[in-house]
Amino acid sequence: MTRRLTTTAGAPIADNQNSLSAGERGPILMQDYQLLEKLAHQNRERIPERVVHAKGWGAFGSFTVTNDISKYTRAKVLQPGTTTKMLARFSTVAGEAGAADHERDVRGFALKFYTEEGNWDLVGNNTPVFFIRDPYKFPDFIHTQKRHPKSNLRSNTAMWDFWSLSPEALHQITILMSDRGLPTTPMNMNGYGSHTYSLWNEDGERFWVKFHFKTRQGHKFYTNEEGAKIIGETREGYQESLFGAIENGEFPKWDVKIQIMPEADAEQAPFNPFDLTRVWPHGDYPLIDVGVIELNRNPENYFAEIEQAAFSPSNIVPGIGFSPDRVLQARIFSYADAHRYRLGTHYEALPVNAPKCPMHHYHKDGSMNFIGQKTGHIDAYYEPNSYADTAKQDPGVAEPPLKISGNADRYDHRDGSDDYTQPRALHNLMSQDERQRLYSNTASSMQGVPKEIIERALAHYDLISKDYGDGIRRALEKQQPAD
């Protein structure tokens, strides 16, 4: 059956081909409200892109728990046999919305679980660590990944100037410049919660936790040269591969695993378990199987369901909590704040962001409030109130208190930190071929950088391993232009 075209107010449109004008050669009439509506909507089709993770690819699926971890958490989404609908979005970090997919960059790995107790968002990357351990440096770091204010070009100098002054970034840089820095597709990379979170059980016991998502499709990576060749043919390689695989019934899967640390262990650990630049040794905290993620449905409309998808670490459910991880603490604020700016005050009322369970709150008015207030009584637009059957607090879901001690101060996050041992261990795990590609990729990213900045960076690499520093030096010599 043919559907009748209408305006946004529902009025039927008789002619969608021609403007209303005063005669065949006359001017357009201002009373052509249909033309004005069409042009006005076109002017507003774009919303601000994400400051970071602007280029992304996503799909819907399910998360099924296959193992019993109930002794660690009361979260219903993590109970044995539970299947939960979910959304995944993968992304690059530095590039704009129109950037090429196959660029060397960290990949975002964001998951939204539509649980019966509200939405749980796990917003991580394809790396278990990050460049910083103090969120105060995040805006500065991101500025180095974006365009120079004068040239409007990406700046290798800015990037390496910051990194050479920030040795805590060495672990992540080593991963980024290794083979893992350029996955072939979103399906061929692991995901990590990266931060330390916490789980708490029915008895109020807390456990620190790291989340891991291991691809079943196998790790596959491109070299810089292979990536450049693909970019010359298509800038949308990731979108094509993810969308095409699901359309063809080739549903990608990831095994969900966790590392668990008893709450008291954090005080005695020889490393800071809340440091985003470090991993937990698997020998001390082995991986525990939880379940499997399968992506099996493409969005019907990319803008509505992927571009407007809003993930935030502030979205947790009873049984899952936070930790003293400083960068995580800042992200709890900054992500939701970014969505309110980019999408609107009530961004979580958008269908893709709305929980599947009942939702009751007293937030009033503001942009995009298209559901009013559903609090149980017309006069209950505040709390506490005297009306029965209205939205009330539930002390039964109270999280046990974090056991934290310390004095408030601006602690130097670089003072006394060992930023070299874990990158050294990672470097030692690599084969000679992998190391050579690591050295070459690192040297390529240093092109055009002043010598004094390169030397400052190389001094850090020497502290990781003399082989590491010398390997980059040899790669730099090979890449020098011929006289």
Secondary structure, 3 states (H helix, E strand, C coil): CCCCCECCCCCECCCCCCCCECCCCCCECCCCHHHHHHHHHHHCCCCCCCCCCCCEEEEEEEEEECCCCCCCCCCHHHCCCCEEEEEEEEEECCCCCCCCCCCCCCEEEEEEEEECCEEEEEEEECCCCCCCCCHHHHHHHHHHHCECCCCCCECHHHHHHHHHCCHHHHHHHHHHHCHHHCECCHHHCCEECCCCEEEECCCCCEEEEEEEEEECCCCCECCHHHHHHHHHHCCCHHHHHHHHHHHCCCCCEEEEEEEEEECCHHHHCCCCCCCCCCCCCCCCCCCEEEEEEEEEECCCCHHHHHHCCCCCCCCCCCCEECCCCHHHHHHHHHHHHHHHHHCCCCHHHCCCCCCCCCCCCCCCCCCCCCCCCCCCCCCCCCCCCCCCCCCCCCHHHCCCCCCCCCCCCCCCCCCCCCCCHHHHHHHHHCCHHHHHHHHHHHHHHCCCCCHHHHHHHHHHHHHHCHHHHHHHHHHHHHCCCCC
